[in-house]
Every structure is written in C-alpha cells, then in structure tokens.
Amino acid sequence: MRIKVNDVPIEIFYGAKLKHALLKADEALYKKVKLGKAVIKDQEGNVTEINGAVGDGFSYYVKEVDSR
C-alpha cells in the first residue's frame, strides 16, 4: 500500500504498523518517537500510536514535541 510520511511517499506492506513506515521513511523519525521527542499525527491531526495500523492512502506527520 502507499502512504506518505512527512509528505514523502513510501510503499509499505499490508498489515504494516506505523513503526514499520517510520523505519522505512527515516530511522531518525522512529528514534525520536520512541524517545518521546516527537509524536505521530495522521492527516486529520489525530495523534496516533507507533504500534498503530497504517491506512492505505493516509498521510502521517512526525512532529517534535516542545521540551519545556
């Protein structure tokens, strides 16, 4: 299936989780989310879990969190 991570199109296997998509797009994004330095939001602005399912045609954005 095809999705976008930070507006970069990638192809991922059916049944993939967001962690698989992040690892394929950019391993640094995966590490930031795992360390709590960033969150994943879907195309509608909802925060999603790293172990959540990937939706075909969806867009996901990794946003750094304010560290104050």
N, CA, C and O atoms as CSV, one atom per row, in Angstrom:
chain,resi,resn,atom,element,x,y,z
A,1,MET,N,N,0.841,-1.173,0.000
A,1,MET,CA,C,0.000,0.000,0.000
A,1,MET,C,C,0.885,1.233,0.000
A,1,MET,O,O,2.066,1.167,0.341
A,2,ARG,N,N,0.302,2.354,-0.385
A,2,ARG,CA,C,1.051,3.597,-0.480
A,2,ARG,C,C,0.561,4.576,0.573
A,2,ARG,O,O,-0.639,4.784,0.751
A,3,ILE,N,N,1.524,5.169,1.263
A,3,ILE,CA,C,1.220,6.186,2.265
A,3,ILE,C,C,2.249,7.297,2.129
A,3,ILE,O,O,3.167,7.212,1.314
A,4,LYS,N,N,2.087,8.336,2.932
A,4,LYS,CA,C,3.083,9.399,2.989
A,4,LYS,C,C,3.489,9.603,4.442
A,4,LYS,O,O,2.658,9.565,5.349
A,5,VAL,N,N,4.776,9.817,4.640
A,5,VAL,CA,C,5.310,10.180,5.946
A,5,VAL,C,C,6.023,11.511,5.754
A,5,VAL,O,O,7.010,11.598,5.024
A,6,ASN,N,N,5.512,12.551,6.418
A,6,ASN,CA,C,6.039,13.915,6.246
A,6,ASN,C,C,6.087,14.300,4.769
A,6,ASN,O,O,7.071,14.871,4.298
A,7,ASP,N,N,5.013,13.980,4.048
A,7,ASP,CA,C,4.829,14.288,2.629
A,7,ASP,C,C,5.766,13.532,1.687
A,7,ASP,O,O,5.853,13.867,0.506
A,8,VAL,N,N,6.463,12.523,2.194
A,8,VAL,CA,C,7.315,11.687,1.356
A,8,VAL,C,C,6.572,10.379,1.080
A,8,VAL,O,O,6.269,9.637,2.015
A,9,PRO,N,N,6.273,10.085,-0.194
A,9,PRO,CA,C,5.549,8.845,-0.487
A,9,PRO,C,C,6.429,7.617,-0.278
A,9,PRO,O,O,7.596,7.594,-0.670
A,10,ILE,N,N,5.844,6.601,0.349
A,10,ILE,CA,C,6.528,5.320,0.515
A,10,ILE,C,C,5.541,4.193,0.259
A,10,ILE,O,O,4.328,4.370,0.371
A,11,GLU,N,N,6.078,3.042,-0.085
A,11,GLU,CA,C,5.264,1.837,-0.236
A,11,GLU,C,C,5.587,0.927,0.927
A,11,GLU,O,O,6.750,0.721,1.273
A,12,ILE,N,N,4.547,0.390,1.520
A,12,ILE,CA,C,4.691,-0.451,2.707
A,12,ILE,C,C,3.770,-1.654,2.542
A,12,ILE,O,O,2.776,-1.585,1.820
A,13,PHE,N,N,4.098,-2.744,3.203
A,13,PHE,CA,C,3.310,-3.963,3.059
A,13,PHE,C,C,1.988,-3.864,3.821
A,13,PHE,O,O,1.883,-3.152,4.819
A,14,TYR,N,N,0.986,-4.592,3.332
A,14,TYR,CA,C,-0.306,-4.624,4.010
A,14,TYR,C,C,-0.134,-5.245,5.387
A,14,TYR,O,O,0.566,-6.246,5.542
A,15,GLY,N,N,-0.769,-4.655,6.376
A,15,GLY,CA,C,-0.645,-5.125,7.742
A,15,GLY,C,C,0.470,-4.422,8.504
A,15,GLY,O,O,0.713,-4.729,9.671
A,16,ALA,N,N,1.148,-3.484,7.854
A,16,ALA,CA,C,2.256,-2.773,8.492
A,16,ALA,C,C,1.748,-1.864,9.610
A,16,ALA,O,O,0.606,-1.404,9.590
A,17,LYS,N,N,2.601,-1.625,10.558
A,17,LYS,CA,C,2.332,-0.692,11.656
A,17,LYS,C,C,3.076,0.610,11.354
A,17,LYS,O,O,3.937,0.657,10.475
A,18,LEU,N,N,2.737,1.642,12.080
A,18,LEU,CA,C,3.407,2.920,11.870
A,18,LEU,C,C,4.910,2.823,12.112
A,18,LEU,O,O,5.685,3.520,11.458
A,19,LYS,N,N,5.328,1.974,13.034
A,19,LYS,CA,C,6.769,1.835,13.270
A,19,LYS,C,C,7.481,1.351,12.014
A,19,LYS,O,O,8.598,1.790,11.740
A,20,HIS,N,N,6.866,0.461,11.248
A,20,HIS,CA,C,7.472,-0.027,10.010
A,20,HIS,C,C,7.576,1.107,8.983
A,20,HIS,O,O,8.575,1.226,8.273
A,21,ALA,N,N,6.534,1.932,8.919
A,21,ALA,CA,C,6.542,3.052,7.982
A,21,ALA,C,C,7.633,4.056,8.344
A,21,ALA,O,O,8.332,4.553,7.461
A,22,LEU,N,N,7.783,4.357,9.631
A,22,LEU,CA,C,8.812,5.298,10.059
A,22,LEU,C,C,10.202,4.749,9.772
A,22,LEU,O,O,11.076,5.480,9.305
A,23,LEU,N,N,10.407,3.487,10.045
A,23,LEU,CA,C,11.716,2.882,9.781
A,23,LEU,C,C,12.059,2.920,8.299
A,23,LEU,O,O,13.216,3.122,7.930
A,24,LYS,N,N,11.056,2.727,7.452
A,24,LYS,CA,C,11.311,2.773,6.015
A,24,LYS,C,C,11.532,4.206,5.545
A,24,LYS,O,O,12.374,4.451,4.680
A,25,ALA,N,N,10.793,5.141,6.100
A,25,ALA,CA,C,10.910,6.537,5.668
A,25,ALA,C,C,12.200,7.173,6.182
A,25,ALA,O,O,12.948,7.782,5.416
A,26,ASP,N,N,12.456,7.027,7.482
A,26,ASP,CA,C,13.631,7.669,8.095
A,26,ASP,C,C,13.780,7.131,9.513
A,26,ASP,O,O,12.948,7.403,10.379
A,27,GLU,N,N,14.828,6.377,9.742
A,27,GLU,CA,C,15.032,5.755,11.048
A,27,GLU,C,C,15.144,6.789,12.168
A,27,GLU,O,O,14.789,6.497,13.310
A,28,ALA,N,N,15.628,7.983,11.860
A,28,ALA,CA,C,15.750,9.044,12.866
A,28,ALA,C,C,14.377,9.454,13.393
A,28,ALA,O,O,14.243,9.787,14.570
A,29,LEU,N,N,13.353,9.434,12.531
A,29,LEU,CA,C,11.991,9.757,12.969
A,29,LEU,C,C,11.513,8.721,13.976
A,29,LEU,O,O,10.922,9.062,15.000
A,30,TYR,N,N,11.773,7.459,13.677
A,30,TYR,CA,C,11.397,6.366,14.574
A,30,TYR,C,C,12.036,6.569,15.943
A,30,TYR,O,O,11.366,6.447,16.968
A,31,LYS,N,N,13.316,6.875,15.960
A,31,LYS,CA,C,14.040,7.057,17.219
A,31,LYS,C,C,13.483,8.228,18.022
A,31,LYS,O,O,13.367,8.139,19.244
A,32,LYS,N,N,13.137,9.326,17.348
A,32,LYS,CA,C,12.585,10.490,18.050
A,32,LYS,C,C,11.257,10.142,18.726
A,32,LYS,O,O,11.002,10.555,19.857
A,33,VAL,N,N,10.425,9.388,18.030
A,33,VAL,CA,C,9.129,8.997,18.597
A,33,VAL,C,C,9.350,8.055,19.778
A,33,VAL,O,O,8.720,8.221,20.822
A,34,LYS,N,N,10.225,7.080,19.629
A,34,LYS,CA,C,10.486,6.126,20.715
A,34,LYS,C,C,11.044,6.817,21.960
A,34,LYS,O,O,10.768,6.392,23.082
A,35,LEU,N,N,11.825,7.875,21.768
A,35,LEU,CA,C,12.411,8.605,22.892
A,35,LEU,C,C,11.465,9.656,23.474
A,35,LEU,O,O,11.803,10.325,24.451
A,36,GLY,N,N,10.283,9.801,22.877
A,36,GLY,CA,C,9.312,10.768,23.368
A,36,GLY,C,C,9.604,12.194,22.938
A,36,GLY,O,O,9.049,13.141,23.495
A,37,LYS,N,N,10.477,12.348,21.944
A,37,LYS,CA,C,10.837,13.676,21.450
A,37,LYS,C,C,9.941,14.134,20.307
A,37,LYS,O,O,10.023,15.280,19.865
A,38,ALA,N,N,9.083,13.230,19.830
A,38,ALA,CA,C,8.181,13.544,18.728
A,38,ALA,C,C,6.925,12.688,18.841
A,38,ALA,O,O,6.917,11.653,19.506
A,39,VAL,N,N,5.867,13.142,18.178
A,39,VAL,CA,C,4.612,12.386,18.108
A,39,VAL,C,C,4.237,12.199,16.643
A,39,VAL,O,O,4.697,12.934,15.769
A,40,ILE,N,N,3.403,11.214,16.396
A,40,ILE,CA,C,2.906,10.954,15.045
A,40,ILE,C,C,1.469,11.433,14.976
A,40,ILE,O,O,0.650,11.100,15.832
A,41,LYS,N,N,1.167,12.219,13.948
A,41,LYS,CA,C,-0.208,12.658,13.714
A,41,LYS,C,C,-0.643,12.198,12.336
A,41,LYS,O,O,0.152,12.154,11.397
A,42,ASP,N,N,-1.935,11.852,12.230
A,42,ASP,CA,C,-2.454,11.453,10.925
A,42,ASP,C,C,-2.868,12.698,10.145
A,42,ASP,O,O,-2.693,13.821,10.616
A,43,GLN,N,N,-3.408,12.493,8.967
A,43,GLN,CA,C,-3.754,13.594,8.076
A,43,GLN,C,C,-4.839,14.503,8.635
A,43,GLN,O,O,-5.034,15.614,8.143
A,44,GLU,N,N,-5.542,14.041,9.653
A,44,GLU,CA,C,-6.590,14.854,10.262
A,44,GLU,C,C,-6.140,15.492,11.567
A,44,GLU,O,O,-6.929,16.145,12.249
A,45,GLY,N,N,-4.863,15.303,11.916
A,45,GLY,CA,C,-4.319,15.925,13.114
A,45,GLY,C,C,-4.453,15.105,14.387
A,45,GLY,O,O,-4.127,15.588,15.472
A,46,ASN,N,N,-4.927,13.875,14.268
A,46,ASN,CA,C,-5.063,12.998,15.433
A,46,ASN,C,C,-3.721,12.367,15.776
A,46,ASN,O,O,-3.014,11.878,14.895
A,47,VAL,N,N,-3.374,12.380,17.052
A,47,VAL,CA,C,-2.153,11.714,17.495
A,47,VAL,C,C,-2.373,10.210,17.410
A,47,VAL,O,O,-3.393,9.694,17.868
A,48,THR,N,N,-1.408,9.515,16.821
A,48,THR,CA,C,-1.512,8.067,16.655
A,48,THR,C,C,-0.342,7.380,17.348
A,48,THR,O,O,0.726,7.969,17.520
A,49,GLU,N,N,-0.551,6.151,17.737
A,49,GLU,CA,C,0.475,5.363,18.422
A,49,GLU,C,C,1.420,4.729,17.415
A,49,GLU,O,O,1.021,4.403,16.297
A,50,ILE,N,N,2.657,4.558,17.812
A,50,ILE,CA,C,3.673,3.985,16.926
A,50,ILE,C,C,3.337,2.545,16.537
A,50,ILE,O,O,3.780,2.074,15.489
A,51,ASN,N,N,2.566,1.843,17.359
A,51,ASN,CA,C,2.166,0.475,17.043
A,51,ASN,C,C,0.799,0.406,16.376
A,51,ASN,O,O,0.216,-0.669,16.240
A,52,GLY,N,N,0.294,1.569,15.962
A,52,GLY,CA,C,-0.997,1.615,15.289
A,52,GLY,C,C,-0.911,1.153,13.847
A,52,GLY,O,O,0.161,1.167,13.242
A,53,ALA,N,N,-2.037,0.748,13.307
A,53,ALA,CA,C,-2.109,0.279,11.923
A,53,ALA,C,C,-1.968,1.442,10.948
A,53,ALA,O,O,-2.348,2.575,11.246
A,54,VAL,N,N,-1.419,1.141,9.786
A,54,VAL,CA,C,-1.265,2.118,8.706
A,54,VAL,C,C,-2.461,1.988,7.785
A,54,VAL,O,O,-2.859,0.878,7.433
A,55,GLY,N,N,-3.043,3.125,7.387
A,55,GLY,CA,C,-4.161,3.117,6.456
A,55,GLY,C,C,-3.705,3.435,5.049
A,55,GLY,O,O,-2.970,4.400,4.837
A,56,ASP,N,N,-4.136,2.631,4.076
A,56,ASP,CA,C,-3.756,2.836,2.682
A,56,ASP,C,C,-4.187,4.232,2.223
A,56,ASP,O,O,-5.345,4.618,2.387
A,57,GLY,N,N,-3.253,4.976,1.650
A,57,GLY,CA,C,-3.535,6.306,1.144
A,57,GLY,C,C,-3.459,7.401,2.196
A,57,GLY,O,O,-3.654,8.573,1.875
A,58,PHE,N,N,-3.181,7.048,3.436
A,58,PHE,CA,C,-3.122,8.039,4.507
A,58,PHE,C,C,-1.789,8.774,4.497
A,58,PHE,O,O,-0.803,8.307,3.927
A,59,SER,N,N,-1.786,9.929,5.141
A,59,SER,CA,C,-0.571,10.707,5.356
A,59,SER,C,C,-0.335,10.822,6.852
A,59,SER,O,O,-1.268,11.025,7.629
A,60,TYR,N,N,0.915,10.690,7.239
A,60,TYR,CA,C,1.306,10.790,8.644
A,60,TYR,C,C,2.426,11.817,8.769
A,60,TYR,O,O,3.274,11.954,7.887
A,61,TYR,N,N,2.405,12.527,9.877
A,61,TYR,CA,C,3.392,13.577,10.105
A,61,TYR,C,C,4.030,13.379,11.467
A,61,TYR,O,O,3.336,13.175,12.464
A,62,VAL,N,N,5.343,13.438,11.505
A,62,VAL,CA,C,6.068,13.337,12.769
A,62,VAL,C,C,6.419,14.759,13.188
A,62,VAL,O,O,7.119,15.483,12.479
A,63,LYS,N,N,5.914,15.137,14.358
A,63,LYS,CA,C,6.115,16.489,14.879
A,63,LYS,C,C,6.883,16.410,16.177
A,63,LYS,O,O,6.530,15.644,17.074
A,64,GLU,N,N,7.937,17.205,16.277
A,64,GLU,CA,C,8.700,17.253,17.528
A,64,GLU,C,C,7.868,17.915,18.600
A,64,GLU,O,O,7.114,18.848,18.326
A,65,VAL,N,N,8.006,17.428,19.833
A,65,VAL,CA,C,7.247,17.988,20.956
A,65,VAL,C,C,8.096,19.056,21.643
A,65,VAL,O,O,9.326,19.011,21.627
A,66,ASP,N,N,7.415,19.991,22.230
A,66,ASP,CA,C,8.075,21.061,22.961
A,66,ASP,C,C,8.710,20.467,24.208
A,66,ASP,O,O,8.024,19.808,24.989
A,67,SER,N,N,9.983,20.683,24.409
A,67,SER,CA,C,10.703,20.050,25.504
A,67,SER,C,C,10.790,20.914,26.766
A,67,SER,O,O,11.666,20.701,27.605
A,68,ARG,N,N,9.901,21.869,26.898
A,68,ARG,CA,C,9.915,22.740,28.083
A,68,ARG,C,C,9.492,22.025,29.310
A,68,ARG,O,O,9.451,22.619,30.387
